[in-house]
Amino acid sequence: MEEKINKEHQVCTSDGAIDSHGHPAVRKKTGDCVAAILILVNQGLATLAFFGVGVNLVLFLTRVMGQDNAEAANSVSKWTGTVYHFSLLGAFLSDSYWGRYMTCAIFQVIFVILFLFGFEHWVTLLQHHIELF
């Protein structure tokens, strides 16, 4: 009972948590459900995007790239496996070497480079499609 009373009267957390300014975290302003809701919504949207890309990738490979269904399904399986392996690689690098923020920054740079590479190919496909008309 005494431990419960002490927790109620504490102003700051006792686990060493700090806020964004480096000060001890205030117990009343820490740990509410807003952060949890944001994380769950973010994860839900990321999962929705992942499966949406998978479905659209099959359509793209069959209709635009001219692959048959079996070849397109094989390509999507390879893409899915690559995504899962990069998640494990990112977790390993984050925990062992770089830390979470540096890992996020490095993979964000890789994402931007790959996005620009994909955008360049999208423009090429669009130009090819326009030439057909």
C-alpha positions in Angstrom: 0.0 0.0 0.0 2.8 2.4 0.9 4.5 1.8 -2.5 1.2 2.7 -4.3 0.9 5.9 -2.3 4.5 6.8 -3.2 3.9 6.3 -6.9 0.8 8.6 -6.8 2.8 11.4 -5.2 5.8 11.1 -7.5 6.0 13.9 -10.0 8.6 12.2 -12.4 8.9 8.7 -13.5 11.4 6.6 -11.6 12.7 4.5 -14.5 15.0 7.1 -15.9 12.8 8.1 -18.8 13.4 11.6 -20.3 11.3 13.9 -22.4 12.3 15.4 -25.8 14.2 18.2 -24.0 16.3 15.8 -21.9 14.5 16.5 -18.6 13.0 13.7 -16.5 9.6 12.7 -17.8 6.6 14.0 -15.9 4.4 11.1 -14.9 1.1 12.8 -15.7 2.1 13.7 -19.2 3.7 10.3 -20.0 2.2 7.0 -21.1 -1.3 8.0 -22.3 -3.0 6.2 -25.1 -2.2 8.7 -27.9 1.2 7.2 -28.7 -0.2 3.7 -28.7 -3.1 4.7 -31.0 -0.6 6.4 -33.4 1.6 3.3 -33.5 -1.4 1.0 -34.1 -2.8 3.2 -36.9 0.7 3.5 -38.5 1.2 -0.3 -38.4 -2.3 -0.8 -39.8 -1.7 1.6 -42.7 1.7 0.0 -43.4 0.1 -3.5 -43.5 -2.6 -2.2 -45.8 0.0 -0.6 -48.1 2.1 -3.8 -48.1 -0.8 -6.0 -49.2 -2.1 -3.4 -51.6 1.3 -3.2 -53.3 1.3 -7.0 -53.5 -2.0 -7.1 -55.4 -1.1 -4.2 -57.6 2.2 -5.8 -58.4 0.5 -8.9 -59.7 -1.7 -6.8 -62.0 1.3 -4.7 -63.1 3.4 -7.8 -63.9 0.7 -9.5 -65.8 -0.9 -6.6 -67.7 2.0 -4.2 -68.3 5.1 -6.5 -68.2 3.4 -9.4 -70.0 4.2 -12.1 -67.5 1.9 -15.1 -67.1 0.2 -15.7 -63.8 2.7 -18.2 -62.5 5.7 -16.0 -63.2 4.0 -13.0 -61.7 3.1 -15.0 -58.6 6.7 -16.1 -58.3 8.0 -12.5 -58.6 5.6 -11.3 -55.9 6.7 -14.2 -53.6 10.3 -13.1 -54.2 9.3 -9.5 -53.4 7.6 -10.5 -50.2 10.5 -12.6 -49.1 12.9 -9.7 -49.8 10.7 -7.3 -47.7 10.7 -9.8 -44.7 14.5 -10.3 -45.0 15.2 -6.6 -45.0 13.1 -6.2 -41.9 15.3 -8.7 -40.1 18.4 -7.1 -41.5 17.2 -3.7 -40.2 16.4 -5.1 -36.8 19.9 -6.8 -36.6 21.7 -3.6 -37.7 19.7 -1.5 -35.3 20.2 -3.6 -32.3 23.9 -4.5 -32.9 25.5 -1.5 -34.6 23.6 1.7 -35.5 20.8 2.3 -33.1 17.2 2.9 -34.1 17.5 6.5 -35.3 20.6 5.9 -37.4 19.0 2.8 -38.9 15.9 4.7 -39.8 17.9 7.5 -41.4 20.0 5.1 -43.4 17.1 3.0 -44.7 15.2 6.2 -45.4 18.0 7.3 -47.7 18.0 3.9 -49.4 14.2 4.2 -49.8 14.5 7.7 -51.5 17.2 6.4 -53.8 15.1 3.4 -54.8 12.1 5.6 -55.1 13.9 7.9 -57.6 15.2 4.8 -59.5 11.6 3.5 -59.7 10.2 6.9 -60.7 12.7 7.0 -63.5 11.5 3.6 -64.8 7.9 4.7 -64.4 8.6 7.7 -66.6 10.2 5.4 -69.2 7.2 3.1 -69.1 4.9 6.1 -69.5 6.8 7.4 -72.5 6.7 4.0 -74.0 2.9 3.8 -73.4 2.4 7.3 -75.0 4.4 6.3 -78.1 2.0 3.4 -78.7 -0.9 5.8 -79.2 
